[in-house]
């Protein structure tokens, strides 16, 4: 299936991968992956193709109620992990525990938290990375240049403002599928 993903990604869609393509060497088995800008449902299949193209397993989270029956089996098979979203549970700690329980876990998230334009990113991904003691790896969803640029692993410090400035600079000038939401 990897050859098919490569054919679709490179030849049919005309995309390219630049930057840290060594992720496929299993050097980073645990990380928070952030994709920006998240402006369209098209981001999902670009992300799925990208993970096949570079040979990296990535994961996502969903409410535990989705992981029931055959649909739940399918979601787990493609990298999904159920999370209890009840109000009495600390979600950052619950997600950080997933990293602890697994040998390999790369959690893909969109820091905007929506496909619409936002003025500020949500901070959950940052605190998850800190609690799990894993790096953040950034990748662009650049529809203007048809490329996914992948960063080197970045370990958050105790200076959230400086860290967010650093991360946002990585995405500067990148245009999503719907440019006005970028």
Backbone bond lengths (Angstrom), bond angles and torsions (degrees), N, CA, C in turn:
res aa  C-N    CA-C-N  psi(-1)  N-CA   C-N-CA  omega(-1)  CA-C   N-CA-C  phi
1 X - - - 1.452 - - 1.532 112.53 -
2 X 1.348 116.02 -23.22 1.460 118.15 -178.96 1.530 111.14 -63.48
3 X 1.321 117.29 -38.07 1.466 120.12 179.67 1.529 110.45 -63.10
4 X 1.341 116.61 -36.53 1.465 120.43 178.90 1.523 110.25 -67.86
5 X 1.310 116.79 -42.90 1.468 120.90 177.99 1.530 110.21 -61.06
6 X 1.326 116.98 -43.22 1.463 120.87 178.75 1.532 111.07 -63.56
7 X 1.322 115.98 -42.44 1.464 120.04 179.37 1.531 110.33 -60.87
8 X 1.321 116.96 -47.63 1.474 120.90 -179.71 1.524 110.68 -64.82
9 X 1.336 116.69 -48.47 1.471 122.32 -176.15 1.532 111.73 -62.97
10 X 1.331 116.19 -51.74 1.464 120.45 -174.48 1.526 113.30 -83.91
11 X 1.320 117.29 -49.62 1.467 120.73 -171.48 1.531 113.04 -86.29
12 X 1.323 117.09 -48.89 1.468 119.69 -176.72 1.528 111.05 -74.44
13 X 1.339 116.48 -49.98 1.464 120.53 -175.66 1.529 113.02 -89.32
14 X 1.339 117.86 -21.44 1.459 121.63 177.25 1.523 115.02 76.11
15 X 1.327 117.58 26.23 1.465 121.34 -179.42 1.523 110.71 -87.89
16 X 1.344 115.69 166.34 1.458 122.13 175.56 1.530 109.17 -143.09
17 X 1.327 114.54 159.83 1.461 122.53 178.53 1.516 107.53 -114.83
18 X 1.337 116.55 131.06 1.460 120.63 176.99 1.523 109.20 -132.51
19 X 1.326 115.01 156.28 1.464 119.24 177.64 1.510 112.22 97.65
20 X 1.311 115.93 -137.81 1.461 123.56 -173.31 1.527 111.80 -76.31
21 X 1.296 116.09 77.53 1.472 119.64 178.27 1.517 111.25 -85.18
22 X 1.331 118.42 0.06 1.460 122.12 178.29 1.517 112.78 -75.35
23 X 1.313 117.48 -1.53 1.462 119.55 176.49 1.519 110.16 -56.06
24 X 1.312 116.75 -28.17 1.458 120.74 -177.81 1.534 112.50 -71.06
25 X 1.309 117.05 -9.14 1.465 120.74 -179.74 1.525 111.67 -86.58
26 X 1.326 117.17 10.38 1.467 122.71 -179.44 1.523 113.26 58.97
27 X 1.338 116.56 28.66 1.457 119.04 178.01 1.529 111.00 -74.49
28 X 1.296 116.74 -29.30 1.455 121.38 179.28 1.522 107.52 -120.85
29 X 1.315 116.45 99.62 1.463 120.79 -177.54 1.520 112.36 -86.08
30 X 1.340 116.78 -17.16 1.461 120.77 179.48 1.521 108.46 -135.39
31 X 1.332 116.00 129.92 1.462 120.65 179.57 1.522 109.53 -167.52
32 X 1.314 114.75 160.66 1.452 121.35 167.70 1.527 105.40 -100.11
33 X 1.318 116.56 121.32 1.460 122.50 179.13 1.524 107.93 -100.20
34 X 1.326 116.68 125.10 1.466 117.96 177.51 1.519 109.68 -115.13
35 X 1.323 114.52 132.56 1.458 122.61 -178.58 1.523 109.02 -112.00
36 X 1.340 115.93 127.23 1.459 121.62 -177.94 1.516 107.95 -143.14
37 X 1.312 120.69 143.87 1.458 126.48 -7.55 1.528 110.78 -85.04
38 X 1.288 114.76 145.92 1.470 121.24 177.75 1.527 107.00 -99.91
39 X 1.345 116.18 98.64 1.466 120.01 -173.48 1.523 114.12 -120.47
40 X 1.333 117.83 -7.34 1.460 119.70 -172.01 1.525 111.06 -157.83
41 X 1.330 116.17 160.19 1.462 120.64 174.61 1.531 110.56 -65.62
42 X 1.315 118.27 -18.70 1.468 121.98 178.11 1.534 111.35 -62.49
43 X 1.325 116.53 -24.96 1.465 120.60 179.45 1.525 111.15 -58.54
44 X 1.333 116.67 -33.83 1.460 120.58 -176.64 1.528 111.15 -62.02
45 X 1.332 117.43 -51.86 1.466 117.35 -176.71 1.526 112.00 -71.94
46 X 1.334 118.17 -28.25 1.468 119.51 174.41 1.536 108.57 -63.97
47 X 1.327 116.84 -43.41 1.464 121.07 178.18 1.512 112.68 -63.26
48 X 1.332 116.63 -41.36 1.470 120.72 179.09 1.525 109.95 -65.57
49 X 1.321 117.09 -43.18 1.467 119.94 177.54 1.531 110.49 -64.23
50 X 1.338 116.91 -43.18 1.459 120.75 -178.98 1.521 111.26 -58.23
51 X 1.329 116.96 -44.72 1.469 117.98 -177.73 1.529 110.99 -65.13
52 X 1.326 118.21 -32.93 1.469 120.88 175.81 1.529 110.90 -70.59
53 X 1.343 116.02 -43.72 1.461 121.33 -177.63 1.525 111.24 -59.79
54 X 1.344 117.48 -44.97 1.469 119.17 -177.45 1.524 112.45 -91.70
55 X 1.331 116.82 -3.42 1.456 120.51 175.10 1.511 114.73 72.54
56 X 1.320 117.17 35.67 1.456 121.85 -178.77 1.523 109.97 -117.74
57 X 1.306 114.81 127.95 1.457 119.78 175.47 1.526 107.94 -78.12
58 X 1.327 116.39 131.75 1.460 119.87 175.01 1.520 108.55 -128.72
59 X 1.299 114.52 161.89 1.454 121.19 -174.69 1.518 110.98 -126.33
60 X 1.303 114.93 166.64 1.462 121.84 174.41 1.514 107.09 -144.01
61 X 1.312 115.95 165.00 1.455 120.56 178.96 1.525 109.23 -116.99
62 X 1.300 115.28 155.76 1.457 122.16 176.46 1.512 109.20 -154.03
63 X 1.313 115.52 161.87 1.466 117.84 -179.75 1.526 109.55 -63.45
64 X 1.317 115.53 143.86 1.467 121.59 -171.70 1.527 112.15 -58.89
65 X 1.314 117.67 -27.24 1.462 121.28 -179.31 1.531 112.76 -63.49
66 X 1.324 117.30 -22.69 1.468 121.33 178.62 1.531 112.56 -75.19
67 X 1.321 116.60 -19.23 1.456 121.35 -171.87 1.529 112.20 -97.01
68 X 1.302 116.63 42.24 1.463 122.28 -179.71 1.532 108.48 -114.17
69 X 1.315 116.37 139.94 1.469 121.65 175.33 1.508 113.07 69.92
70 X 1.337 116.53 -158.82 1.472 121.59 -176.24 1.532 112.88 -61.24
71 X 1.339 116.90 -37.30 1.461 120.14 178.92 1.521 109.81 -64.50
72 X 1.317 117.20 -39.90 1.456 122.14 177.39 1.516 112.09 -63.12
73 X 1.327 115.97 -40.83 1.461 120.48 177.43 1.532 109.75 -61.28
74 X 1.344 115.84 -44.89 1.462 120.84 179.78 1.530 110.75 -61.58
75 X 1.333 117.29 -46.24 1.462 120.42 -179.59 1.528 111.26 -60.15
76 X 1.319 117.36 -40.84 1.469 120.71 177.67 1.531 110.42 -66.02
77 X 1.332 116.40 -39.08 1.463 121.17 -178.40 1.532 112.10 -63.43
78 X 1.330 117.36 -30.99 1.470 119.66 -179.42 1.535 112.39 -96.04
79 X 1.338 116.89 11.41 1.460 120.13 173.39 1.508 115.87 108.85
80 X 1.324 117.34 6.30 1.458 120.03 179.96 1.507 113.08 -75.84
81 X 1.318 115.66 148.61 1.461 122.14 177.06 1.529 108.11 -131.75
82 X 1.330 117.11 126.28 1.472 119.37 -179.68 1.523 111.54 -73.79
83 X 1.324 115.38 143.39 1.457 121.11 177.81 1.528 108.93 -132.41
84 X 1.310 115.52 137.26 1.464 121.68 178.04 1.524 107.90 -80.38
85 X 1.316 116.71 114.31 1.461 120.69 -177.14 1.527 112.16 -99.85
86 X 1.322 116.66 18.11 1.463 118.85 178.93 1.527 109.22 -63.32
87 X 1.302 116.16 151.94 1.460 121.54 -171.50 1.518 114.14 -66.38
88 X 1.323 118.53 -19.08 1.457 119.80 -176.97 1.526 113.53 -89.56
89 X 1.316 118.44 6.70 1.463 121.44 -177.55 1.523 110.25 -114.23
90 X 1.322 116.41 135.34 1.453 122.08 175.06 1.532 107.48 -74.17
91 X 1.316 116.77 111.07 1.465 121.06 -173.82 1.528 112.53 -67.14
92 X 1.324 117.34 -38.25 1.465 119.96 178.60 1.525 109.85 -60.87
93 X 1.325 116.83 -47.14 1.469 120.05 -179.94 1.528 111.48 -66.18
94 X 1.340 117.29 -38.29 1.466 120.60 179.02 1.532 110.76 -63.23
95 X 1.325 116.30 -40.30 1.464 120.01 179.80 1.529 110.20 -73.20
96 X 1.330 116.92 -39.19 1.469 120.06 177.18 1.527 110.72 -60.58
97 X 1.308 116.55 -33.23 1.468 121.08 178.76 1.538 111.12 -65.15
98 X 1.337 117.02 -31.90 1.470 119.95 176.71 1.528 110.69 -59.44
99 X 1.329 116.75 -37.55 1.469 120.55 177.63 1.523 110.39 -64.72
100 X 1.315 115.33 -39.45 1.459 121.53 -179.16 1.530 111.57 -65.49
101 X 1.321 116.02 -37.28 1.466 121.75 -174.36 1.532 113.89 -80.01
102 X 1.323 117.26 -14.58 1.456 120.30 -174.81 1.524 111.55 -118.49
103 X 1.311 114.86 148.20 1.460 120.52 177.55 1.527 110.68 -75.44
104 X 1.322 115.64 -33.39 1.462 122.06 -179.23 1.523 108.01 -134.81
105 X 1.324 116.90 123.89 1.462 120.53 -179.65 1.523 108.57 -157.79
106 X 1.324 115.67 113.22 1.462 122.30 177.03 1.521 106.80 -119.79
107 X 1.310 115.48 106.42 1.461 121.67 -173.85 1.521 110.68 -90.63
108 X 1.333 116.76 117.08 1.459 122.12 178.71 1.527 109.79 -92.70
109 X 1.326 115.05 129.46 1.462 122.07 -179.30 1.526 110.40 -141.25
110 X 1.318 115.29 157.77 1.460 121.56 171.94 1.528 107.07 -108.56
111 X 1.337 117.80 113.67 1.461 119.68 -176.23 1.525 114.10 -63.00
112 X 1.336 117.67 -19.76 1.461 118.90 177.92 1.527 111.35 -69.66
113 X 1.327 117.23 -28.59 1.456 120.99 179.75 1.516 113.96 77.84
114 X 1.316 117.86 1.21 1.461 123.53 -179.03 1.521 108.27 -161.57
115 X 1.344 115.56 168.43 1.468 119.41 176.28 1.525 111.31 -90.93
116 X 1.303 117.76 -8.28 1.465 121.54 179.71 1.529 110.22 -82.14
117 X 1.325 116.39 166.14 1.463 121.12 178.05 1.529 109.25 -68.42
118 X 1.316 115.79 134.87 1.465 121.56 176.83 1.527 109.00 -128.20
119 X 1.322 115.50 153.86 1.462 118.96 178.51 1.532 111.05 -89.86
120 X 1.327 116.74 -25.71 1.458 120.95 -179.75 1.522 110.59 -135.67
121 X 1.314 115.54 146.12 1.460 120.87 174.02 1.520 110.09 -77.26
122 X 1.303 115.51 153.55 1.458 120.42 169.17 1.530 107.46 -73.09
123 X 1.307 117.07 159.14 1.462 119.90 -174.50 1.530 113.90 -106.77
124 X 1.325 117.60 -4.67 1.459 120.59 -175.73 1.511 113.94 -54.34
125 X 1.327 118.29 -44.06 1.470 121.48 -178.48 1.524 110.82 -58.69
126 X 1.327 116.00 -37.40 1.463 122.14 -178.97 1.526 110.72 -65.80
127 X 1.319 115.38 -47.89 1.463 119.94 -179.31 1.528 112.22 -70.35
128 X 1.333 116.77 -29.57 1.472 120.35 174.19 1.535 109.11 -63.44
129 X 1.339 116.33 -47.84 1.467 120.57 -179.69 1.528 110.48 -60.60
130 X 1.315 117.15 -41.73 1.468 120.40 179.46 1.528 111.02 -66.40
131 X 1.337 117.16 -45.48 1.467 120.71 -178.40 1.524 111.74 -65.41
132 X 1.329 116.92 -35.83 1.467 121.36 -178.91 1.529 112.00 -87.42
133 X 1.345 116.04 -8.62 1.461 122.16 -177.51 1.528 111.55 56.56
134 X 1.341 114.70 49.62 1.458 121.60 178.73 1.532 108.92 -125.56
135 X 1.333 116.88 157.27 1.461 118.92 178.93 1.526 112.25 -77.52
136 X 1.310 113.61 164.00 1.466 122.25 170.74 1.521 106.18 -103.39
137 X 1.329 116.07 130.87 1.463 121.20 174.19 1.522 106.34 -117.11
138 X 1.323 115.16 124.87 1.461 121.28 -176.40 1.521 109.69 -97.88
139 X 1.341 115.86 141.83 1.454 118.41 170.33 1.516 110.20 -142.59
140 X 1.325 113.66 142.34 1.460 120.54 -175.66 1.521 110.91 -87.40
141 X 1.303 114.30 151.10 1.468 123.10 169.96 1.531 105.09 -114.71
142 X 1.322 115.57 71.91 1.454 123.29 -171.64 1.530 110.40 -93.56
143 X 1.317 115.20 93.76 1.473 119.95 -178.43 1.522 111.42 -76.81
144 X 1.327 118.61 -25.00 1.461 121.27 178.89 1.527 110.44 -64.43
145 X 1.324 116.71 -44.86 1.463 121.56 -179.61 1.525 113.41 -100.82
146 X 1.328 116.65 1.57 1.462 123.11 -178.84 1.529 111.04 49.53
147 X 1.322 114.38 57.86 1.452 118.04 178.68 1.521 112.24 -148.13
148 X 1.320 113.34 151.00 1.455 122.19 170.23 1.520 105.58 -109.73
149 X 1.313 116.22 112.58 1.467 121.37 174.77 1.518 106.52 -96.87
150 X 1.329 116.46 130.40 1.466 121.82 -175.80 1.521 109.21 -115.43
151 X 1.334 115.84 130.94 1.463 121.22 -178.58 1.524 111.27 -83.68
152 X 1.299 114.82 165.89 1.453 121.56 167.42 1.530 107.30 -71.61
153 X 1.319 118.85 158.69 1.461 120.37 176.79 1.533 110.93 -59.72
154 X 1.319 116.01 136.12 1.465 123.00 -179.52 1.524 108.57 -124.07
155 X 1.331 116.40 120.77 1.461 120.33 178.14 1.523 109.13 -92.84
156 X 1.326 117.20 122.62 1.457 119.34 179.61 1.528 111.27 -61.61
157 X 1.330 114.83 145.25 1.461 121.14 178.17 1.529 107.50 -99.92
158 X 1.292 116.52 -161.72 1.462 119.96 175.57 1.523 111.74 -96.33
159 X 1.334 116.83 9.74 1.463 121.72 179.34 1.522 109.08 -112.31
160 X 1.321 116.08 87.19 1.469 121.27 -174.67 1.524 111.98 -60.69
161 X 1.328 118.07 -37.16 1.467 120.03 -179.75 1.522 111.21 -63.90
162 X 1.324 116.76 -47.00 1.471 120.63 179.10 1.528 110.57 -65.28
163 X 1.317 116.67 -39.96 1.470 120.26 179.82 1.522 111.25 -64.24
164 X 1.335 117.53 -43.39 1.462 120.47 179.52 1.526 110.84 -67.03
165 X 1.322 117.34 -37.27 1.469 120.18 176.28 1.524 109.58 -61.52
166 X 1.329 116.63 -45.16 1.465 121.43 178.60 1.525 110.84 -59.51
167 X 1.335 116.44 -48.40 1.464 119.84 -177.64 1.521 111.66 -66.71
168 X 1.314 117.84 -43.20 1.474 120.30 -179.28 1.524 111.25 -64.66
169 X 1.326 117.14 -32.20 1.469 120.09 176.70 1.522 111.77 -64.15
170 X 1.320 117.24 -31.61 1.465 120.88 177.72 1.538 110.55 -61.12
171 X 1.325 116.46 -33.29 1.465 121.94 -175.90 1.530 113.62 -96.77
172 X 1.314 117.66 0.80 1.467 121.64 -176.64 1.535 110.86 -56.48
173 X 1.328 115.89 129.57 1.459 121.57 176.71 1.519 115.30 83.46
174 X 1.318 118.22 -2.84 1.464 121.45 -178.70 1.529 108.89 -79.11
175 X 1.324 116.05 134.26 1.467 121.82 -179.66 1.524 109.94 -111.89
176 X 1.311 116.00 127.98 1.455 122.02 177.68 1.518 111.61 -80.78
177 X 1.307 116.11 -176.92 1.465 122.20 179.50 1.529 110.57 -57.03
178 X 1.331 116.68 -40.87 1.467 121.53 175.88 1.524 105.80 -108.78
179 X 1.342 117.04 94.29 1.474 121.82 -170.61 1.533 114.34 -54.70
180 X 1.321 117.47 -35.45 1.472 118.60 -177.39 1.522 112.70 -68.88
181 X 1.328 118.54 -13.85 1.470 122.08 175.66 1.535 111.87 -92.56
182 X 1.327 116.66 -7.06 1.479 121.22 -176.26 1.519 110.84 -71.26
